[in-house]
């Protein structure tokens, strides 16, 4: 079909011996996993009688290799350019599903599923996507994009309170005029110049409030509110 573009990508990230900085208590509790991280004085006779190791004199908390990090998902992109007398009109859809996000970065913590569970570490909502509509005619172009984040559970600092966030849209707009295709078509220095204006979160959607104490908003959300901009550019 002329003008139709589709792409499907299946992706996977599988990291073994992830680079991490272990917790101090894990270095003490698991000496076989982190050899030479804890230095102790020779045990005294009293220590030996009580079954204790020697007194800790130093802990080396450097970054080390430990743990597993397994993430997998799929991306779908579909766009169609329709040529009309009013210009090229291009609707588009981009969708990502993250269906696996398993992490174990500390021996004291079991393998944890981080799909749809916001946390202080890495995680991902199962569904994210963009819905767009573009228009272009000669030197003029405009785009409207809706960014979607699927519903997910609040899980900050291992606090699982059942509160859910997400399932919202943020709308961005942009208009652009290619000066080189209009006013400066014959000027070799300005033929690639342009002027543009737009807005991020044009509907001024405010961030969702969390139920976690001390964390009013999920920092992974776009917290800016409505943001307007203009720009003038030149490229070679």
ABEGO torsion letter per residue (X at the ends): XBGBBBBBBBBBBBBBGBBBBBBAAAAAABAAABBGABBBBBBBAAAAAAGBBBBBABBBABBBBBEBBBBBBBBBBBBBBBBBAAEBBBBBBBBBBBABBBBBABAABBBBBABGBBBABBBBBABBBBBBBBBBBEABBBBBBBBBBBBBBBBBGGBBAGBBBEGBBBBBBBBBBBAAABAAAABAAAAABBBBBBBBGAAGBBBBBBABBGBABBAABBAAEBBBBBBBBBBX
